[in-house]
């Protein structure tokens, strides 16, 4: 019997393909993606190394992962299939630890609970780069056009034959964290930390790493709930972290850490319950690595990252290359430059010595390391940073749009050539990813389309909040949204 398929093509966004469960995200389409990836692994010569398949806490993620494993096994590719919901960074690290030829992760990361997704990892554990994505999309389109191209077996038979091996990615990942940071020292710190797991795959990891000493960890939303109740989506941004902020104040904690649905992003709340922007957190961790760990190397970041990073680059003599949004651009640049750190505005940060991919758990540990090393509260670390870089305020607005007007809005943005915006003179316009305006006084604003949802994202950073608000309003007016 032929399975139902979506009419729209399967397209990968900034990190993988995502669609609404039972609409575009069907077993047939997931198997088509798996067959396309199997063919890609064979063509690249990586198939003999095998593949890692992992999944998150979303609805039926384990069943979709089984479907991927069935296709891989039928294609003769040895498959390492996780035996429980697994953080994306743990799955990505498992690819490198097992020296596999690649990875397939069933997750929609921070998208609403109605979505699921299919992420692809290279042998280095990073997101598939643009050229690999383009090749994958062609192969998948061919499979969708010819359903009989999908090879499959039963998961029970694949396991019984040894073609699929189940494993727990947690212990290897935990050991990696203990190699990268001094966990024993952390446990002796007399601190109280609240962790919001957002019902996601990262639940239990930070408590497991940090327990056994003076440091107290309180985890909220640590159970599995695919509906992500109380959140618009499991994304650790200010609008979703009201309960974490309240918990930090109630427990008189020293800080709060939040992970997104697949634990590759980090959100931070300071000791007063104030949300620290993702740009502040990236800059704070970068400052810690450069100033206290005395490390050196490029800071790779996207066009939507803070200009504070340039100030740090000037201070410590390191390069700050910019890329379009998405770790499919950041990761390869990190590998090329052997960069110290990479990151994007979404709260995803990566580090040398690990994988060139976002890791919310390691990011949280390094932020905690900065607090423990200095003995300073998060708000004091921010004051110290601003003393070096000057004050910076940031805002992002996600604006839904009518899909039928996409082409019209795209043209309006592409044709825009204003001389000023929000009362600030435009010094330069860049169009590598949407439109980026570099403004007087070190301010900037970006407008681009989301790669995974029908949203226009508007970003702005300036010297004070009123100026940021004016920029956001002016940019929306520019696009007519």
HUBEL-V945323 format. One record per pair of residues at least 12 apart in sequence whose C-alpha atoms are under 6 Angstrom apart, sorted by the first residue. I is the first residue (numbers start at 1). GAP is how many residues later the second one is. Records with the same first field share a line. If there is no record, write none. Layout:
I=GAP + GAP
//
This chain:
3=25
6=18
13=438 + 439
14=312 + 437
16=102 + 103
17=100 + 101
18=98 + 99
19=96 + 97
20=94 + 95
21=93 + 94
31=37
32=108 + 111
33=107
34=34
35=115
36=103 + 104
46=55
47=30 + 54
49=51 + 52
50=27 + 28 + 29 + 50 + 51
51=28 + 49 + 50 + 51 + 52
52=27 + 28 + 43 + 51
53=28 + 50 + 51 + 52
54=28 + 37 + 51
55=30 + 31 + 50 + 51 + 52
56=29 + 30 + 51 + 145
57=28 + 143 + 144
58=168
59=167
70=82 + 83 + 84 + 85
71=80 + 81
73=90
74=77 + 78 + 79
78=85
79=85
80=84 + 85 + 86
81=84 + 85
82=84 + 85 + 86
83=83 + 84 + 85
85=116
86=115
87=114 + 115 + 175 + 176
88=174
89=175 + 270
90=83
92=33
93=32
95=30
96=28 + 29
101=22
102=19 + 20 + 21
103=17 + 18
104=15 + 16
105=13 + 14
106=12
109=152 + 153
110=124 + 125 + 150 + 151
111=122
112=121
113=113 + 114
125=230
126=230 + 231
127=201
128=200
129=199
187=23 + 26 + 27 + 28
188=25 + 26
189=25 + 26
190=24 + 25
191=24
192=24 + 61 + 62
193=24 + 60 + 61 + 62 + 63
194=23 + 24 + 25 + 62
195=24 + 61 + 62 + 63
196=23 + 24 + 25 + 62
197=24 + 25 + 62
198=23 + 36
199=22 + 23 + 24 + 25 + 26
200=61 + 62
201=61
202=61
203=19
234=26 + 27
235=25
236=22 + 24 + 31
245=28
248=25
249=24
254=17
255=14 + 15 + 16
256=12 + 13
263=97
264=94 + 95 + 96
265=82 + 83 + 95
266=81 + 94
270=108
278=67 + 69
279=27
285=82
288=82
297=21 + 42 + 43
298=20 + 21 + 22 + 41 + 42
299=21 + 42 + 43
300=20 + 21 + 42
301=21 + 41 + 42 + 43
302=20 + 21 + 22 + 23 + 42
303=19 + 20 + 21
304=41
305=39 + 40
308=81
311=78
324=109
331=25
340=12
391=72
392=70 + 71
393=68 + 69 + 70 + 71 + 72
394=66 + 67
395=64 + 65
396=62 + 63
397=60 + 61
398=58 + 59
399=56 + 57
400=55
413=66
422=48 + 49 + 52
424=16
425=14 + 15
426=12 + 13
427=12
434=13 + 14
435=12
443=18 + 19
444=16 + 17
445=14 + 15
446=12 + 13
//
